Amino acid sequence: MKHTGQPPFPDWIQSAYQTLERAYASGTDELPKSEAHEFLLAESEHIEEHTDAVYVIDRLLDRGWLYEVDGQLRKTE
């Protein structure tokens, strides 16, 4: 996982990030934010509501694991 000098994410957020990485493994380097929310809702066992998906994406953006350009989410390498 990413090393930022901050406390680690809870396991459920790290698991959601790993789930989200599968969407990027399909050959794309960006994903619309709305599709990321829907993907997490459909594929992550820890995401039960839309607000959970929004929370995860917001935390990943806050910590720099993802960044957003014109509504598209990209992974930070």
VOSE-310155 format. One record per atom (N, C-alpha, C): residue number from 1; residue in three letters; z, x, y. Coordinates in Angstrom, 2 decimals, padded with zeros to 5 digits. Layout:
% VOSE-310155
<r num="NUM" residu="Ala" pz="Z" px="X" py="Y"/>
...
% end
This chain:
% VOSE-310155
<r num="1" residu="Met" pz="000.00" px="000.82" py="-001.19"/>
<r num="1" residu="Met" pz="000.00" px="000.00" py="000.00"/>
<r num="1" residu="Met" pz="000.00" px="000.87" py="001.26"/>
<r num="2" residu="Lys" pz="-000.14" px="000.25" py="002.36"/>
<r num="2" residu="Lys" pz="-000.20" px="000.96" py="003.63"/>
<r num="2" residu="Lys" pz="001.17" px="001.52" py="004.00"/>
<r num="3" residu="His" pz="001.16" px="002.68" py="004.64"/>
<r num="3" residu="His" pz="002.40" px="003.31" py="005.09"/>
<r num="3" residu="His" pz="002.39" px="003.33" py="006.62"/>
<r num="4" residu="Thr" pz="003.24" px="002.51" py="007.22"/>
<r num="4" residu="Thr" pz="003.26" px="002.38" py="008.67"/>
<r num="4" residu="Thr" pz="004.58" px="002.80" py="009.28"/>
<r num="5" residu="Gly" pz="005.54" px="003.21" py="008.45"/>
<r num="5" residu="Gly" pz="006.85" px="003.53" py="008.96"/>
<r num="5" residu="Gly" pz="007.70" px="002.29" py="009.17"/>
<r num="6" residu="Gln" pz="007.17" px="001.12" py="008.88"/>
<r num="6" residu="Gln" pz="007.90" px="-000.13" py="008.99"/>
<r num="6" residu="Gln" pz="008.41" px="-000.53" py="007.61"/>
<r num="7" residu="Pro" pz="009.39" px="-001.42" py="007.55"/>
<r num="7" residu="Pro" pz="009.86" px="-001.87" py="006.24"/>
<r num="7" residu="Pro" pz="008.70" px="-002.51" py="005.47"/>
<r num="8" residu="Pro" pz="008.72" px="-002.41" py="004.16"/>
<r num="8" residu="Pro" pz="007.63" px="-002.99" py="003.38"/>
<r num="8" residu="Pro" pz="007.62" px="-004.51" py="003.48"/>
<r num="9" residu="Phe" pz="006.44" px="-005.07" py="003.26"/>
<r num="9" residu="Phe" pz="006.32" px="-006.52" py="003.19"/>
<r num="9" residu="Phe" pz="007.07" px="-007.04" py="001.97"/>
<r num="10" residu="Pro" pz="007.51" px="-008.30" py="002.04"/>
<r num="10" residu="Pro" pz="008.06" px="-008.92" py="000.83"/>
<r num="10" residu="Pro" pz="006.97" px="-008.95" py="-000.27"/>
<r num="11" residu="Asp" pz="007.41" px="-009.02" py="-001.50"/>
<r num="11" residu="Asp" pz="006.48" px="-009.00" py="-002.63"/>
<r num="11" residu="Asp" pz="005.42" px="-010.09" py="-002.53"/>
<r num="12" residu="Trp" pz="005.80" px="-011.29" py="-002.06"/>
<r num="12" residu="Trp" pz="004.83" px="-012.39" py="-002.04"/>
<r num="12" residu="Trp" pz="003.71" px="-012.13" py="-001.03"/>
<r num="13" residu="Ile" pz="004.00" px="-011.42" py="000.05"/>
<r num="13" residu="Ile" pz="002.94" px="-011.08" py="001.01"/>
<r num="13" residu="Ile" pz="002.06" px="-009.97" py="000.45"/>
<r num="14" residu="Gln" pz="002.66" px="-008.98" py="-000.20"/>
<r num="14" residu="Gln" pz="001.85" px="-007.93" py="-000.82"/>
<r num="14" residu="Gln" pz="000.96" px="-008.50" py="-001.91"/>
<r num="15" residu="Ser" pz="001.48" px="-009.45" py="-002.67"/>
<r num="15" residu="Ser" pz="000.69" px="-010.10" py="-003.71"/>
<r num="15" residu="Ser" pz="-000.47" px="-010.89" py="-003.09"/>
<r num="16" residu="Ala" pz="-000.20" px="-011.57" py="-001.99"/>
<r num="16" residu="Ala" pz="-001.26" px="-012.32" py="-001.31"/>
<r num="16" residu="Ala" pz="-002.34" px="-011.37" py="-000.78"/>
<r num="17" residu="Tyr" pz="-001.93" px="-010.20" py="-000.28"/>
<r num="17" residu="Tyr" pz="-002.91" px="-009.21" py="000.18"/>
<r num="17" residu="Tyr" pz="-003.78" px="-008.74" py="-000.98"/>
<r num="18" residu="Gln" pz="-003.17" px="-008.49" py="-002.13"/>
<r num="18" residu="Gln" pz="-003.95" px="-008.07" py="-003.30"/>
<r num="18" residu="Gln" pz="-004.92" px="-009.17" py="-003.72"/>
<r num="19" residu="Thr" pz="-004.49" px="-010.41" py="-003.62"/>
<r num="19" residu="Thr" pz="-005.39" px="-011.53" py="-003.90"/>
<r num="19" residu="Thr" pz="-006.55" px="-011.53" py="-002.91"/>
<r num="20" residu="Leu" pz="-006.25" px="-011.34" py="-001.65"/>
<r num="20" residu="Leu" pz="-007.28" px="-011.34" py="-000.62"/>
<r num="20" residu="Leu" pz="-008.27" px="-010.19" py="-000.82"/>
<r num="21" residu="Glu" pz="-007.80" px="-009.07" py="-001.34"/>
<r num="21" residu="Glu" pz="-008.70" px="-007.94" py="-001.59"/>
<r num="21" residu="Glu" pz="-009.83" px="-008.31" py="-002.55"/>
<r num="22" residu="Arg" pz="-009.58" px="-009.26" py="-003.44"/>
<r num="22" residu="Arg" pz="-010.64" px="-009.71" py="-004.36"/>
<r num="22" residu="Arg" pz="-011.81" px="-010.33" py="-003.61"/>
<r num="23" residu="Ala" pz="-011.52" px="-010.99" py="-002.51"/>
<r num="23" residu="Ala" pz="-012.60" px="-011.59" py="-001.71"/>
<r num="23" residu="Ala" pz="-013.48" px="-010.49" py="-001.11"/>
<r num="24" residu="Tyr" pz="-012.87" px="-009.37" py="-000.76"/>
<r num="24" residu="Tyr" pz="-013.63" px="-008.25" py="-000.21"/>
<r num="24" residu="Tyr" pz="-014.35" px="-007.47" py="-001.30"/>
<r num="25" residu="Ala" pz="-013.88" px="-007.55" py="-002.52"/>
<r num="25" residu="Ala" pz="-014.50" px="-006.82" py="-003.63"/>
<r num="25" residu="Ala" pz="-015.87" px="-007.39" py="-003.99"/>
<r num="26" residu="Ser" pz="-016.21" px="-008.53" py="-003.44"/>
<r num="26" residu="Ser" pz="-017.49" px="-009.15" py="-003.75"/>
<r num="26" residu="Ser" pz="-018.64" px="-008.57" py="-002.94"/>
<r num="27" residu="Gly" pz="-018.42" px="-007.42" py="-002.33"/>
<r num="27" residu="Gly" pz="-019.50" px="-006.73" py="-001.62"/>
<r num="27" residu="Gly" pz="-019.56" px="-006.98" py="-000.13"/>
<r num="28" residu="Thr" pz="-018.58" px="-007.64" py="000.42"/>
<r num="28" residu="Thr" pz="-018.57" px="-007.88" py="001.86"/>
<r num="28" residu="Thr" pz="-017.47" px="-007.05" py="002.51"/>
<r num="29" residu="Asp" pz="-017.68" px="-006.69" py="003.77"/>
<r num="29" residu="Asp" pz="-016.64" px="-005.94" py="004.46"/>
<r num="29" residu="Asp" pz="-015.94" px="-006.78" py="005.53"/>
<r num="30" residu="Glu" pz="-016.35" px="-008.04" py="005.66"/>
<r num="30" residu="Glu" pz="-015.67" px="-008.94" py="006.58"/>
<r num="30" residu="Glu" pz="-015.65" px="-010.34" py="006.00"/>
<r num="31" residu="Leu" pz="-014.69" px="-011.11" py="006.44"/>
<r num="31" residu="Leu" pz="-014.46" px="-012.44" py="005.92"/>
<r num="31" residu="Leu" pz="-014.03" px="-013.33" py="007.07"/>
<r num="32" residu="Pro" pz="-014.66" px="-014.49" py="007.25"/>
<r num="32" residu="Pro" pz="-014.19" px="-015.39" py="008.31"/>
<r num="32" residu="Pro" pz="-012.72" px="-015.75" py="008.08"/>
<r num="33" residu="Lys" pz="-011.98" px="-015.83" py="009.15"/>
<r num="33" residu="Lys" pz="-010.55" px="-016.10" py="009.06"/>
<r num="33" residu="Lys" pz="-010.28" px="-017.40" py="008.31"/>
<r num="34" residu="Ser" pz="-011.07" px="-018.43" py="008.58"/>
<r num="34" residu="Ser" pz="-010.86" px="-019.71" py="007.90"/>
<r num="34" residu="Ser" pz="-011.11" px="-019.59" py="006.40"/>
<r num="35" residu="Glu" pz="-012.10" px="-018.79" py="006.01"/>
<r num="35" residu="Glu" pz="-012.35" px="-018.58" py="004.58"/>
<r num="35" residu="Glu" pz="-011.22" px="-017.80" py="003.93"/>
<r num="36" residu="Ala" pz="-010.63" px="-016.87" py="004.65"/>
<r num="36" residu="Ala" pz="-009.49" px="-016.11" py="004.12"/>
<r num="36" residu="Ala" pz="-008.32" px="-017.05" py="003.85"/>
<r num="37" residu="His" pz="-008.07" px="-017.98" py="004.77"/>
<r num="37" residu="His" pz="-007.01" px="-018.97" py="004.56"/>
<r num="37" residu="His" pz="-007.29" px="-019.79" py="003.31"/>
<r num="38" residu="Glu" pz="-008.52" px="-020.29" py="003.19"/>
<r num="38" residu="Glu" pz="-008.89" px="-021.12" py="002.04"/>
<r num="38" residu="Glu" pz="-008.83" px="-020.33" py="000.74"/>
<r num="39" residu="Phe" pz="-009.27" px="-019.07" py="000.77"/>
<r num="39" residu="Phe" pz="-009.23" px="-018.23" py="-000.42"/>
<r num="39" residu="Phe" pz="-007.79" px="-018.04" py="-000.89"/>
<r num="40" residu="Leu" pz="-006.90" px="-017.76" py="000.04"/>
<r num="40" residu="Leu" pz="-005.49" px="-017.60" py="-000.33"/>
<r num="40" residu="Leu" pz="-004.91" px="-018.88" py="-000.91"/>
<r num="41" residu="Leu" pz="-005.24" px="-020.01" py="-000.31"/>
<r num="41" residu="Leu" pz="-004.75" px="-021.29" py="-000.83"/>
<r num="41" residu="Leu" pz="-005.23" px="-021.54" py="-002.25"/>
<r num="42" residu="Ala" pz="-006.47" px="-021.19" py="-002.52"/>
<r num="42" residu="Ala" pz="-007.06" px="-021.45" py="-003.83"/>
<r num="42" residu="Ala" pz="-006.64" px="-020.43" py="-004.89"/>
<r num="43" residu="Glu" pz="-006.46" px="-019.18" py="-004.49"/>
<r num="43" residu="Glu" pz="-006.31" px="-018.10" py="-005.47"/>
<r num="43" residu="Glu" pz="-004.92" px="-017.48" py="-005.59"/>
<r num="44" residu="Ser" pz="-004.10" px="-017.60" py="-004.57"/>
<r num="44" residu="Ser" pz="-002.79" px="-016.94" py="-004.61"/>
<r num="44" residu="Ser" pz="-001.72" px="-017.89" py="-005.15"/>
<r num="45" residu="Glu" pz="-000.98" px="-017.42" py="-006.13"/>
<r num="45" residu="Glu" pz="000.07" px="-018.26" py="-006.71"/>
<r num="45" residu="Glu" pz="001.25" px="-018.46" py="-005.76"/>
<r num="46" residu="His" pz="001.36" px="-017.63" py="-004.74"/>
<r num="46" residu="His" pz="002.48" px="-017.71" py="-003.81"/>
<r num="46" residu="His" pz="002.18" px="-018.52" py="-002.55"/>
<r num="47" residu="Ile" pz="000.93" px="-018.89" py="-002.37"/>
<r num="47" residu="Ile" pz="000.53" px="-019.64" py="-001.17"/>
<r num="47" residu="Ile" pz="000.34" px="-021.10" py="-001.56"/>
<r num="48" residu="Glu" pz="001.21" px="-021.96" py="-001.05"/>
<r num="48" residu="Glu" pz="001.17" px="-023.38" py="-001.42"/>
<r num="48" residu="Glu" pz="000.69" px="-024.28" py="-000.28"/>
<r num="49" residu="Glu" pz="000.79" px="-023.80" py="000.95"/>
<r num="49" residu="Glu" pz="000.40" px="-024.61" py="002.10"/>
<r num="49" residu="Glu" pz="-000.44" px="-023.77" py="003.06"/>
<r num="50" residu="His" pz="-001.22" px="-024.46" py="003.87"/>
<r num="50" residu="His" pz="-002.06" px="-023.77" py="004.86"/>
<r num="50" residu="His" pz="-001.21" px="-022.89" py="005.77"/>
<r num="51" residu="Thr" pz="-000.03" px="-023.36" py="006.14"/>
<r num="51" residu="Thr" pz="000.83" px="-022.57" py="007.02"/>
<r num="51" residu="Thr" pz="001.26" px="-021.26" py="006.36"/>
<r num="52" residu="Asp" pz="001.40" px="-021.25" py="005.04"/>
<r num="52" residu="Asp" pz="001.72" px="-020.00" py="004.33"/>
<r num="52" residu="Asp" pz="000.57" px="-019.01" py="004.47"/>
<r num="53" residu="Ala" pz="-000.66" px="-019.50" py="004.31"/>
<r num="53" residu="Ala" pz="-001.83" px="-018.63" py="004.43"/>
<r num="53" residu="Ala" pz="-001.95" px="-018.08" py="005.85"/>
<r num="54" residu="Val" pz="-001.73" px="-018.92" py="006.84"/>
<r num="54" residu="Val" pz="-001.77" px="-018.48" py="008.23"/>
<r num="54" residu="Val" pz="-000.70" px="-017.42" py="008.48"/>
<r num="55" residu="Tyr" pz="000.49" px="-017.63" py="007.96"/>
<r num="55" residu="Tyr" pz="001.59" px="-016.68" py="008.12"/>
<r num="55" residu="Tyr" pz="001.22" px="-015.32" py="007.54"/>
<r num="56" residu="Val" pz="000.67" px="-015.31" py="006.32"/>
<r num="56" residu="Val" pz="000.30" px="-014.05" py="005.68"/>
<r num="56" residu="Val" pz="-000.75" px="-013.32" py="006.50"/>
<r num="57" residu="Ile" pz="-001.80" px="-014.01" py="006.90"/>
<r num="57" residu="Ile" pz="-002.87" px="-013.37" py="007.67"/>
<r num="57" residu="Ile" pz="-002.31" px="-012.83" py="008.98"/>
<r num="58" residu="Asp" pz="-001.48" px="-013.61" py="009.65"/>
<r num="58" residu="Asp" pz="-000.88" px="-013.15" py="010.91"/>
<r num="58" residu="Asp" pz="-000.04" px="-011.88" py="010.72"/>
<r num="59" residu="Arg" pz="000.75" px="-011.84" py="009.65"/>
<r num="59" residu="Arg" pz="001.56" px="-010.64" py="009.38"/>
<r num="59" residu="Arg" pz="000.68" px="-009.44" py="009.07"/>
<r num="60" residu="Leu" pz="-000.38" px="-009.64" py="008.29"/>
<r num="60" residu="Leu" pz="-001.29" px="-008.54" py="007.96"/>
<r num="60" residu="Leu" pz="-002.00" px="-008.03" py="009.21"/>
<r num="61" residu="Leu" pz="-002.34" px="-008.93" py="010.12"/>
<r num="61" residu="Leu" pz="-002.93" px="-008.52" py="011.39"/>
<r num="61" residu="Leu" pz="-001.91" px="-007.77" py="012.25"/>
<r num="62" residu="Asp" pz="-000.69" px="-008.30" py="012.32"/>
<r num="62" residu="Asp" pz="000.37" px="-007.67" py="013.12"/>
<r num="62" residu="Asp" pz="000.65" px="-006.23" py="012.68"/>
<r num="63" residu="Arg" pz="000.60" px="-005.99" py="011.39"/>
<r num="63" residu="Arg" pz="000.91" px="-004.66" py="010.85"/>
<r num="63" residu="Arg" pz="-000.30" px="-003.75" py="010.73"/>
<r num="64" residu="Gly" pz="-001.48" px="-004.27" py="011.05"/>
<r num="64" residu="Gly" pz="-002.66" px="-003.43" py="011.01"/>
<r num="64" residu="Gly" pz="-003.31" px="-003.30" py="009.64"/>
<r num="65" residu="Trp" pz="-002.93" px="-004.12" py="008.69"/>
<r num="65" residu="Trp" pz="-003.57" px="-004.08" py="007.37"/>
<r num="65" residu="Trp" pz="-004.95" px="-004.72" py="007.45"/>
<r num="66" residu="Leu" pz="-005.11" px="-005.66" py="008.38"/>
<r num="66" residu="Leu" pz="-006.39" px="-006.29" py="008.68"/>
<r num="66" residu="Leu" pz="-006.59" px="-006.20" py="010.19"/>
<r num="67" residu="Tyr" pz="-007.85" px="-006.30" py="010.60"/>
<r num="67" residu="Tyr" pz="-008.12" px="-006.47" py="012.03"/>
<r num="67" residu="Tyr" pz="-009.20" px="-007.52" py="012.18"/>
<r num="68" residu="Glu" pz="-009.25" px="-008.13" py="013.36"/>
<r num="68" residu="Glu" pz="-010.14" px="-009.26" py="013.59"/>
<r num="68" residu="Glu" pz="-011.16" px="-008.92" py="014.67"/>
<r num="69" residu="Val" pz="-012.42" px="-009.25" py="014.38"/>
<r num="69" residu="Val" pz="-013.50" px="-009.08" py="015.34"/>
<r num="69" residu="Val" pz="-014.31" px="-010.37" py="015.32"/>
<r num="70" residu="Asp" pz="-014.32" px="-011.08" py="016.44"/>
<r num="70" residu="Asp" pz="-015.09" px="-012.32" py="016.57"/>
<r num="70" residu="Asp" pz="-014.83" px="-013.30" py="015.43"/>
<r num="71" residu="Gly" pz="-013.56" px="-013.48" py="015.08"/>
<r num="71" residu="Gly" pz="-013.19" px="-014.44" py="014.05"/>
<r num="71" residu="Gly" pz="-013.39" px="-013.96" py="012.62"/>
<r num="72" residu="Gln" pz="-013.86" px="-012.72" py="012.48"/>
<r num="72" residu="Gln" pz="-014.07" px="-012.12" py="011.16"/>
<r num="72" residu="Gln" pz="-012.93" px="-011.14" py="010.87"/>
<r num="73" residu="Leu" pz="-012.38" px="-011.21" py="009.67"/>
<r num="73" residu="Leu" pz="-011.32" px="-010.30" py="009.28"/>
<r num="73" residu="Leu" pz="-011.90" px="-009.13" py="008.51"/>
<r num="74" residu="Arg" pz="-011.46" px="-007.95" py="008.87"/>
<r num="74" residu="Arg" pz="-011.88" px="-006.72" py="008.19"/>
<r num="74" residu="Arg" pz="-010.65" px="-005.98" py="007.72"/>
<r num="75" residu="Lys" pz="-010.78" px="-005.32" py="006.58"/>
<r num="75" residu="Lys" pz="-009.67" px="-004.52" py="006.07"/>
<r num="75" residu="Lys" pz="-009.61" px="-003.20" py="006.82"/>
<r num="76" residu="Thr" pz="-008.41" px="-002.76" py="007.12"/>
<r num="76" residu="Thr" pz="-008.21" px="-001.44" py="007.70"/>
<r num="76" residu="Thr" pz="-008.24" px="-000.43" py="006.58"/>
<r num="77" residu="Glu" pz="-009.07" px="000.56" py="006.74"/>
<r num="77" residu="Glu" pz="-009.19" px="001.59" py="005.69"/>
<r num="77" residu="Glu" pz="-008.23" px="002.72" py="005.93"/>
% end
